[in-house]
Amino acid sequence: MRKSRFGGEQIIGIFLEEHDAGRKPKSLAAGTEVSDAKRLKAVEGENHRLKRRLAEQMLDSMAPDR
């Protein structure tokens, strides 16, 4: 699988700029594949889980020892 030069946030930002310039949403999505969207959703879910685990660990480390 080819690695993209741009991250998900950058791609979405480009799409939003092009939409604001008047391009139709259907034409913007023509270059993306279903597998890309599924992969992005999976990565976002994993990112959410990791952020939650990090927050829990930070709270645990700040709690006073009993």
PDB file as gemmi writes it, atoms N, CA and C in Angstrom:
CRYST1    1.000    1.000    1.000  90.00  90.00  90.00 P 1                      
ATOM      1  N   MET A   1       0.842  -1.174   0.000  1.00  0.00           N  
ATOM      2  CA  MET A   1       0.000   0.000   0.000  1.00  0.00           C  
ATOM      3  C   MET A   1       0.890   1.242   0.000  1.00  0.00           C  
ATOM      4  N   ARG A   2       0.576   2.171  -0.861  1.00  0.00           N  
ATOM      5  CA  ARG A   2       1.363   3.394  -0.987  1.00  0.00           C  
ATOM      6  C   ARG A   2       1.081   4.338   0.176  1.00  0.00           C  
ATOM      7  N   LYS A   3       2.122   4.907   0.748  1.00  0.00           N  
ATOM      8  CA  LYS A   3       1.959   5.848   1.848  1.00  0.00           C  
ATOM      9  C   LYS A   3       1.728   7.247   1.292  1.00  0.00           C  
ATOM     10  N   SER A   4       0.720   7.919   1.839  1.00  0.00           N  
ATOM     11  CA  SER A   4       0.360   9.252   1.373  1.00  0.00           C  
ATOM     12  C   SER A   4       1.342  10.289   1.917  1.00  0.00           C  
ATOM     13  N   ARG A   5       1.558  11.341   1.137  1.00  0.00           N  
ATOM     14  CA  ARG A   5       2.410  12.440   1.607  1.00  0.00           C  
ATOM     15  C   ARG A   5       1.672  13.303   2.622  1.00  0.00           C  
ATOM     16  N   PHE A   6       0.364  13.228   2.617  1.00  0.00           N  
ATOM     17  CA  PHE A   6      -0.445  14.093   3.463  1.00  0.00           C  
ATOM     18  C   PHE A   6      -1.169  13.276   4.521  1.00  0.00           C  
ATOM     19  N   GLY A   7      -1.316  13.861   5.706  1.00  0.00           N  
ATOM     20  CA  GLY A   7      -2.062  13.218   6.770  1.00  0.00           C  
ATOM     21  C   GLY A   7      -3.557  13.426   6.585  1.00  0.00           C  
ATOM     22  N   GLY A   8      -4.350  12.713   7.362  1.00  0.00           N  
ATOM     23  CA  GLY A   8      -5.800  12.802   7.257  1.00  0.00           C  
ATOM     24  C   GLY A   8      -6.330  14.200   7.474  1.00  0.00           C  
ATOM     25  N   GLU A   9      -5.779  14.898   8.457  1.00  0.00           N  
ATOM     26  CA  GLU A   9      -6.238  16.263   8.733  1.00  0.00           C  
ATOM     27  C   GLU A   9      -5.927  17.202   7.571  1.00  0.00           C  
ATOM     28  N   GLN A  10      -4.760  17.021   6.958  1.00  0.00           N  
ATOM     29  CA  GLN A  10      -4.394  17.867   5.821  1.00  0.00           C  
ATOM     30  C   GLN A  10      -5.315  17.609   4.635  1.00  0.00           C  
ATOM     31  N   ILE A  11      -5.628  16.351   4.386  1.00  0.00           N  
ATOM     32  CA  ILE A  11      -6.507  16.008   3.267  1.00  0.00           C  
ATOM     33  C   ILE A  11      -7.896  16.599   3.491  1.00  0.00           C  
ATOM     34  N   ILE A  12      -8.415  16.456   4.693  1.00  0.00           N  
ATOM     35  CA  ILE A  12      -9.736  17.009   5.003  1.00  0.00           C  
ATOM     36  C   ILE A  12      -9.717  18.525   4.863  1.00  0.00           C  
ATOM     37  N   GLY A  13      -8.632  19.162   5.302  1.00  0.00           N  
ATOM     38  CA  GLY A  13      -8.512  20.613   5.159  1.00  0.00           C  
ATOM     39  C   GLY A  13      -8.542  21.048   3.703  1.00  0.00           C  
ATOM     40  N   ILE A  14      -7.866  20.284   2.858  1.00  0.00           N  
ATOM     41  CA  ILE A  14      -7.868  20.589   1.420  1.00  0.00           C  
ATOM     42  C   ILE A  14      -9.269  20.424   0.848  1.00  0.00           C  
ATOM     43  N   PHE A  15      -9.956  19.346   1.233  1.00  0.00           N  
ATOM     44  CA  PHE A  15     -11.327  19.133   0.769  1.00  0.00           C  
ATOM     45  C   PHE A  15     -12.230  20.288   1.184  1.00  0.00           C  
ATOM     46  N   LEU A  16     -12.085  20.736   2.432  1.00  0.00           N  
ATOM     47  CA  LEU A  16     -12.936  21.836   2.907  1.00  0.00           C  
ATOM     48  C   LEU A  16     -12.650  23.129   2.150  1.00  0.00           C  
ATOM     49  N   GLU A  17     -11.383  23.389   1.872  1.00  0.00           N  
ATOM     50  CA  GLU A  17     -11.040  24.592   1.109  1.00  0.00           C  
ATOM     51  C   GLU A  17     -11.637  24.531  -0.297  1.00  0.00           C  
ATOM     52  N   GLU A  18     -11.550  23.355  -0.930  1.00  0.00           N  
ATOM     53  CA  GLU A  18     -12.105  23.214  -2.271  1.00  0.00           C  
ATOM     54  C   GLU A  18     -13.628  23.314  -2.251  1.00  0.00           C  
ATOM     55  N   HIS A  19     -14.248  22.797  -1.196  1.00  0.00           N  
ATOM     56  CA  HIS A  19     -15.708  22.914  -1.073  1.00  0.00           C  
ATOM     57  C   HIS A  19     -16.101  24.376  -0.916  1.00  0.00           C  
ATOM     58  N   ASP A  20     -15.363  25.105  -0.101  1.00  0.00           N  
ATOM     59  CA  ASP A  20     -15.648  26.533   0.081  1.00  0.00           C  
ATOM     60  C   ASP A  20     -15.465  27.313  -1.219  1.00  0.00           C  
ATOM     61  N   ALA A  21     -14.589  26.813  -2.088  1.00  0.00           N  
ATOM     62  CA  ALA A  21     -14.351  27.472  -3.374  1.00  0.00           C  
ATOM     63  C   ALA A  21     -15.434  27.148  -4.395  1.00  0.00           C  
ATOM     64  N   GLY A  22     -16.375  26.252  -4.045  1.00  0.00           N  
ATOM     65  CA  GLY A  22     -17.501  25.988  -4.929  1.00  0.00           C  
ATOM     66  C   GLY A  22     -17.573  24.607  -5.546  1.00  0.00           C  
ATOM     67  N   ARG A  23     -16.614  23.733  -5.248  1.00  0.00           N  
ATOM     68  CA  ARG A  23     -16.690  22.376  -5.806  1.00  0.00           C  
ATOM     69  C   ARG A  23     -17.758  21.573  -5.093  1.00  0.00           C  
ATOM     70  N   LYS A  24     -18.403  20.691  -5.801  1.00  0.00           N  
ATOM     71  CA  LYS A  24     -19.462  19.841  -5.254  1.00  0.00           C  
ATOM     72  C   LYS A  24     -18.850  18.715  -4.421  1.00  0.00           C  
ATOM     73  N   PRO A  25     -19.507  18.336  -3.314  1.00  0.00           N  
ATOM     74  CA  PRO A  25     -18.974  17.267  -2.455  1.00  0.00           C  
ATOM     75  C   PRO A  25     -18.749  15.949  -3.193  1.00  0.00           C  
ATOM     76  N   LYS A  26     -19.634  15.621  -4.139  1.00  0.00           N  
ATOM     77  CA  LYS A  26     -19.484  14.362  -4.866  1.00  0.00           C  
ATOM     78  C   LYS A  26     -18.182  14.338  -5.663  1.00  0.00           C  
ATOM     79  N   SER A  27     -17.814  15.447  -6.256  1.00  0.00           N  
ATOM     80  CA  SER A  27     -16.570  15.484  -7.038  1.00  0.00           C  
ATOM     81  C   SER A  27     -15.348  15.469  -6.129  1.00  0.00           C  
ATOM     82  N   LEU A  28     -15.487  15.979  -4.917  1.00  0.00           N  
ATOM     83  CA  LEU A  28     -14.355  15.965  -3.975  1.00  0.00           C  
ATOM     84  C   LEU A  28     -14.057  14.557  -3.490  1.00  0.00           C  
ATOM     85  N   ALA A  29     -15.092  13.770  -3.281  1.00  0.00           N  
ATOM     86  CA  ALA A  29     -14.916  12.425  -2.733  1.00  0.00           C  
ATOM     87  C   ALA A  29     -14.538  11.406  -3.795  1.00  0.00           C  
ATOM     88  N   ALA A  30     -14.507  11.779  -5.055  1.00  0.00           N  
ATOM     89  CA  ALA A  30     -14.245  10.825  -6.126  1.00  0.00           C  
ATOM     90  C   ALA A  30     -12.866  10.199  -6.005  1.00  0.00           C  
ATOM     91  N   GLY A  31     -11.889  10.890  -5.451  1.00  0.00           N  
ATOM     92  CA  GLY A  31     -10.541  10.354  -5.361  1.00  0.00           C  
ATOM     93  C   GLY A  31     -10.295   9.470  -4.160  1.00  0.00           C  
ATOM     94  N   THR A  32     -11.221   9.423  -3.228  1.00  0.00           N  
ATOM     95  CA  THR A  32     -11.024   8.604  -2.041  1.00  0.00           C  
ATOM     96  C   THR A  32     -11.686   7.252  -2.228  1.00  0.00           C  
ATOM     97  N   GLU A  33     -11.116   6.266  -1.617  1.00  0.00           N  
ATOM     98  CA  GLU A  33     -11.647   4.915  -1.708  1.00  0.00           C  
ATOM     99  C   GLU A  33     -12.302   4.546  -0.388  1.00  0.00           C  
ATOM    100  N   VAL A  34     -13.179   3.567  -0.438  1.00  0.00           N  
ATOM    101  CA  VAL A  34     -13.866   3.119   0.768  1.00  0.00           C  
ATOM    102  C   VAL A  34     -12.865   2.606   1.777  1.00  0.00           C  
ATOM    103  N   SER A  35     -11.840   1.911   1.311  1.00  0.00           N  
ATOM    104  CA  SER A  35     -10.833   1.367   2.227  1.00  0.00           C  
ATOM    105  C   SER A  35     -10.102   2.490   2.956  1.00  0.00           C  
ATOM    106  N   ASP A  36      -9.881   3.618   2.289  1.00  0.00           N  
ATOM    107  CA  ASP A  36      -9.229   4.755   2.933  1.00  0.00           C  
ATOM    108  C   ASP A  36     -10.099   5.313   4.046  1.00  0.00           C  
ATOM    109  N   ALA A  37     -11.392   5.426   3.791  1.00  0.00           N  
ATOM    110  CA  ALA A  37     -12.314   5.945   4.796  1.00  0.00           C  
ATOM    111  C   ALA A  37     -12.398   5.001   5.987  1.00  0.00           C  
ATOM    112  N   LYS A  38     -12.442   3.706   5.729  1.00  0.00           N  
ATOM    113  CA  LYS A  38     -12.483   2.718   6.821  1.00  0.00           C  
ATOM    114  C   LYS A  38     -11.200   2.784   7.646  1.00  0.00           C  
ATOM    115  N   ARG A  39     -10.078   2.910   6.953  1.00  0.00           N  
ATOM    116  CA  ARG A  39      -8.792   2.985   7.655  1.00  0.00           C  
ATOM    117  C   ARG A  39      -8.720   4.236   8.524  1.00  0.00           C  
ATOM    118  N   LEU A  40      -9.191   5.361   7.983  1.00  0.00           N  
ATOM    119  CA  LEU A  40      -9.188   6.599   8.744  1.00  0.00           C  
ATOM    120  C   LEU A  40     -10.057   6.474   9.988  1.00  0.00           C  
ATOM    121  N   LYS A  41     -11.225   5.856   9.859  1.00  0.00           N  
ATOM    122  CA  LYS A  41     -12.115   5.673  11.000  1.00  0.00           C  
ATOM    123  C   LYS A  41     -11.467   4.782  12.053  1.00  0.00           C  
ATOM    124  N   ALA A  42     -10.788   3.720  11.622  1.00  0.00           N  
ATOM    125  CA  ALA A  42     -10.107   2.823  12.555  1.00  0.00           C  
ATOM    126  C   ALA A  42      -8.982   3.548  13.285  1.00  0.00           C  
ATOM    127  N   VAL A  43      -8.226   4.359  12.569  1.00  0.00           N  
ATOM    128  CA  VAL A  43      -7.125   5.104  13.191  1.00  0.00           C  
ATOM    129  C   VAL A  43      -7.670   6.131  14.183  1.00  0.00           C  
ATOM    130  N   GLU A  44      -8.772   6.788  13.826  1.00  0.00           N  
ATOM    131  CA  GLU A  44      -9.372   7.752  14.748  1.00  0.00           C  
ATOM    132  C   GLU A  44      -9.857   7.061  16.024  1.00  0.00           C  
ATOM    133  N   GLY A  45     -10.438   5.860  15.886  1.00  0.00           N  
ATOM    134  CA  GLY A  45     -10.878   5.106  17.060  1.00  0.00           C  
ATOM    135  C   GLY A  45      -9.712   4.719  17.946  1.00  0.00           C  
ATOM    136  N   GLU A  46      -8.643   4.247  17.338  1.00  0.00           N  
ATOM    137  CA  GLU A  46      -7.448   3.878  18.100  1.00  0.00           C  
ATOM    138  C   GLU A  46      -6.857   5.103  18.794  1.00  0.00           C  
ATOM    139  N   ASN A  47      -6.825   6.236  18.118  1.00  0.00           N  
ATOM    140  CA  ASN A  47      -6.319   7.470  18.706  1.00  0.00           C  
ATOM    141  C   ASN A  47      -7.153   7.851  19.938  1.00  0.00           C  
ATOM    142  N   HIS A  48      -8.473   7.719  19.825  1.00  0.00           N  
ATOM    143  CA  HIS A  48      -9.365   8.041  20.948  1.00  0.00           C  
ATOM    144  C   HIS A  48      -9.072   7.128  22.140  1.00  0.00           C  
ATOM    145  N   ARG A  49      -8.922   5.815  21.876  1.00  0.00           N  
ATOM    146  CA  ARG A  49      -8.627   4.872  22.965  1.00  0.00           C  
ATOM    147  C   ARG A  49      -7.292   5.191  23.626  1.00  0.00           C  
ATOM    148  N   LEU A  50      -6.276   5.520  22.824  1.00  0.00           N  
ATOM    149  CA  LEU A  50      -4.958   5.822  23.387  1.00  0.00           C  
ATOM    150  C   LEU A  50      -4.977   7.101  24.215  1.00  0.00           C  
ATOM    151  N   LYS A  51      -5.706   8.103  23.755  1.00  0.00           N  
ATOM    152  CA  LYS A  51      -5.816   9.344  24.523  1.00  0.00           C  
ATOM    153  C   LYS A  51      -6.493   9.092  25.863  1.00  0.00           C  
ATOM    154  N   ARG A  52      -7.536   8.243  25.854  1.00  0.00           N  
ATOM    155  CA  ARG A  52      -8.229   7.927  27.102  1.00  0.00           C  
ATOM    156  C   ARG A  52      -7.306   7.198  28.069  1.00  0.00           C  
ATOM    157  N   ARG A  53      -6.537   6.227  27.538  1.00  0.00           N  
ATOM    158  CA  ARG A  53      -5.599   5.495  28.404  1.00  0.00           C  
ATOM    159  C   ARG A  53      -4.539   6.419  28.982  1.00  0.00           C  
ATOM    160  N   LEU A  54      -4.033   7.342  28.164  1.00  0.00           N  
ATOM    161  CA  LEU A  54      -3.033   8.293  28.636  1.00  0.00           C  
ATOM    162  C   LEU A  54      -3.607   9.166  29.746  1.00  0.00           C  
ATOM    163  N   ALA A  55      -4.826   9.659  29.555  1.00  0.00           N  
ATOM    164  CA  ALA A  55      -5.460  10.506  30.575  1.00  0.00           C  
ATOM    165  C   ALA A  55      -5.642   9.727  31.873  1.00  0.00           C  
ATOM    166  N   GLU A  56      -6.066   8.468  31.779  1.00  0.00           N  
ATOM    167  CA  GLU A  56      -6.247   7.648  32.983  1.00  0.00           C  
ATOM    168  C   GLU A  56      -4.920   7.441  33.702  1.00  0.00           C  
ATOM    169  N   GLN A  57      -3.862   7.172  32.954  1.00  0.00           N  
ATOM    170  CA  GLN A  57      -2.553   6.966  33.574  1.00  0.00           C  
ATOM    171  C   GLN A  57      -2.043   8.252  34.228  1.00  0.00           C  
ATOM    172  N   MET A  58      -2.294   9.388  33.584  1.00  0.00           N  
ATOM    173  CA  MET A  58      -1.860  10.659  34.162  1.00  0.00           C  
ATOM    174  C   MET A  58      -2.611  10.932  35.465  1.00  0.00           C  
ATOM    175  N   LEU A  59      -3.910  10.638  35.478  1.00  0.00           N  
ATOM    176  CA  LEU A  59      -4.691  10.818  36.708  1.00  0.00           C  
ATOM    177  C   LEU A  59      -4.215   9.872  37.806  1.00  0.00           C  
ATOM    178  N   ASP A  60      -3.914   8.627  37.440  1.00  0.00           N  
ATOM    179  CA  ASP A  60      -3.420   7.665  38.421  1.00  0.00           C  
ATOM    180  C   ASP A  60      -2.080   8.122  39.015  1.00  0.00           C  
ATOM    181  N   SER A  61      -1.222   8.686  38.203  1.00  0.00           N  
ATOM    182  CA  SER A  61       0.082   9.109  38.688  1.00  0.00           C  
ATOM    183  C   SER A  61      -0.025  10.344  39.577  1.00  0.00           C  
ATOM    184  N   MET A  62      -1.088  11.138  39.399  1.00  0.00           N  
ATOM    185  CA  MET A  62      -1.278  12.334  40.208  1.00  0.00           C  
ATOM    186  C   MET A  62      -1.988  12.036  41.528  1.00  0.00           C  
ATOM    187  N   ALA A  63      -2.654  10.892  41.619  1.00  0.00           N  
ATOM    188  CA  ALA A  63      -3.409  10.540  42.833  1.00  0.00           C  
ATOM    189  C   ALA A  63      -2.431  10.267  43.981  1.00  0.00           C  
ATOM    190  N   PRO A  64      -2.801  10.734  45.161  1.00  0.00           N  
ATOM    191  CA  PRO A  64      -1.911  10.466  46.322  1.00  0.00           C  
ATOM    192  C   PRO A  64      -1.899   8.974  46.647  1.00  0.00           C  
ATOM    193  N   ASP A  65      -0.726   8.500  47.082  1.00  0.00           N  
ATOM    194  CA  ASP A  65      -0.599   7.089  47.480  1.00  0.00           C  
ATOM    195  C   ASP A  65      -1.320   6.874  48.793  1.00  0.00           C  
ATOM    196  N   ARG A  66      -1.964   5.729  48.916  1.00  0.00           N  
ATOM    197  CA  ARG A  66      -2.691   5.410  50.166  1.00  0.00           C  
ATOM    198  C   ARG A  66      -1.988   4.332  50.906  1.00  0.00           C  
TER     199      ARG A  66                                                      
END                                                                             
